[in-house]
Amino acid sequence: MANILNIMPELEADELAFLQGLLKDASDAEAHQFASIYRPRRRDTTLILVTTLVGFFGVAGIQRFLVGQIGMGILYFFTGGLCAIGTIVDLINHKRLTFEYNVKEAQKVYAMMFGRYGAA
């Protein structure tokens, strides 16, 4: 079992737990390969928080574009973050928004590497 924390120390607790479950049967070499593909695809919670704050002062919806929700990003853009209420909700839930995106990306990378979806 590979220790993903040694490979990717920037992971948050919930993401780390998910990845350890996903890579429980992977070797160290496979875990390193997974990390090299997954790391540039994942989003950091700080980036999502900052782009959400930008929605109050400039362009709303950037955080939704970054997590792959293009339709919601366009909706936020044209409605001023749904009259700022959606932006406030995203500000509160920025960690969950980031975690859900990172889980999807991890599952895509896992499926690409091993040809199947992992547990979770």
Summary of the structure (lengths in Angstrom):
residues: 120
radius of gyration: 16.0
end to end distance: 17.6
largest distance: 48.7
contacts: 347
relative contact order: 0.16
helix: 72%
strand: 0%
